[in-house]
Each structure stands twice: as structure tokens, then as C-alpha cells.
Amino acid sequence: MSYKDYITTVYVIVDEVLKLIGHRHKTNKPKFSDSELITLLVYAATFRKRELKSTI
């Protein structure tokens, strides 16, 4: 599985889970969706462990 496939898969799963629990954005026009932010953190924690602190 390539990193692009991994990121896409994680994003879809995170987005579906957030929809299932009824999560809503706190602002009308966020720069990043919550799904995108969570996906970025999962990717960083998985593949860039030494750079996790700078990612956050």
C-alpha cells in the first residue's frame, strides 16, 4: 500500500466515524476539516514519529 492509499483510507475511515457520531464543525468555514487534521496526525504518528511534535 502506498502512502497515498494509506492517507486516503485513513481519511475515509475518520470522516465516516465523525459522521456516525454526529460531529459538526465549530466554525462555518474552517481552513481544514477535522477529518483532514486527524488524518494528518495519524499519518505523522505512523510514519514520521520523530517529527510528530513539530507536526502538532
Sequence and secondary structure as in RCSB ss.txt:
>XXXX:A:sequence
MSYKDYITTVYVIVDEVLKLIGHRHKTNKPKFSDSELITLLVYAATFRKRELKSTI
>XXXX:A:secstr
  HHHHHHHHHHHHHHHHHHTT   SSSS SS HHHHHHHHHHHHHH GGGHHHH 
